Amino acid sequence: MIKINEFTMLKKHLKKLENKNRQNEMHLTTPEKLEHVKPKASQGVTGDKKIVKDGNDIYQYVKVEKQWYKLKLEKA
């Protein structure tokens, strides 16, 4: 049988996990704002994403281990 104190501790731990999950989901969402300037190396943190229009092409930039990587997006 779980004691009241243990139950309270479990509830607090579950709340922390839910908050962490919510933060992770926010990092995984695709940004909606279309930008026209490439991100600088000093900008952002790991997991950040940007959508950038460069000429007629559109790229998704993703920050991984202090570096930006880009993927060219195609019209679906």
CORFENRA-V465821 format. One record per residue. N is the residue number from 1. PHI is phi in degrees with one decimal (none if undefined). PSI is psi as a letter, one per 40 degrees, with the letter a starting at -180 (NA if undefined). OMEGA is omega in degrees with one decimal (none if undefined). Layout:
# CORFENRA-V465821
{{N | PHI | PSI | OMEGA} {N | PHI | PSI | OMEGA}}
This chain:
# CORFENRA-V465821
{{1 | none | h | -179.0} {2 | -84.0 | h | 177.8} {3 | -78.3 | i | -178.8} {4 | -58.0 | d | -178.6} {5 | -63.0 | d | 178.8} {6 | -65.1 | d | 178.7} {7 | -63.1 | d | 178.5} {8 | -62.6 | d | 179.2} {9 | -65.0 | d | 178.0} {10 | -63.6 | d | 178.5} {11 | -63.2 | d | 178.9} {12 | -64.2 | d | 179.7} {13 | -64.5 | d | 178.2} {14 | -62.0 | d | 178.6} {15 | -61.8 | d | 178.3} {16 | -63.0 | d | 178.9} {17 | -64.2 | d | 178.1} {18 | -63.1 | d | 178.8} {19 | -64.7 | d | 178.6} {20 | -63.3 | d | 178.2} {21 | -61.5 | d | 179.0} {22 | -62.2 | d | 178.0} {23 | -63.8 | d | 179.2} {24 | -63.6 | d | 178.8} {25 | -63.2 | d | 179.2} {26 | -63.9 | d | 179.3} {27 | -72.7 | d | -176.2} {28 | -89.0 | e | -178.6} {29 | -76.4 | i | 178.4} {30 | -77.5 | h | 179.3} {31 | -64.7 | i | -177.0} {32 | -100.2 | d | -175.7} {33 | -81.7 | h | 177.3} {34 | -87.0 | h | -179.7} {35 | -108.5 | i | -178.9} {36 | -120.7 | e | 179.8} {37 | -124.0 | h | 178.0} {38 | -65.6 | i | 178.8} {39 | -69.4 | i | 176.5} {40 | -84.1 | i | -178.6} {41 | -57.2 | d | -177.3} {42 | -79.5 | e | -177.8} {43 | -88.4 | i | 171.0} {44 | 77.9 | i | 178.7} {45 | -131.2 | i | 180.0} {46 | -51.3 | h | -179.8} {47 | 100.6 | e | 178.6} {48 | -66.8 | i | 178.8} {49 | -134.6 | i | 176.8} {50 | -140.2 | i | 173.1} {51 | -106.4 | h | -174.3} {52 | -127.9 | h | 174.5} {53 | -95.2 | h | 179.7} {54 | -125.0 | h | -173.3} {55 | 68.6 | b | 177.6} {56 | -94.0 | e | -176.8} {57 | -99.0 | i | 177.7} {58 | -121.9 | h | -177.8} {59 | -124.9 | i | 169.6} {60 | -107.2 | h | 176.9} {61 | -99.5 | h | 179.5} {62 | -130.3 | h | 179.5} {63 | -89.9 | h | -179.8} {64 | -132.7 | h | 177.4} {65 | 46.5 | f | 174.2} {66 | 70.7 | e | 177.2} {67 | -133.2 | i | 176.8} {68 | -90.3 | h | 174.0} {69 | -121.1 | i | -178.3} {70 | -126.8 | i | 175.7} {71 | -123.7 | h | 176.7} {72 | -79.3 | h | -179.5} {73 | -95.1 | i | 177.8} {74 | -111.1 | i | 174.5} {75 | -69.2 | h | -178.2} {76 | -87.2 | NA | none}}
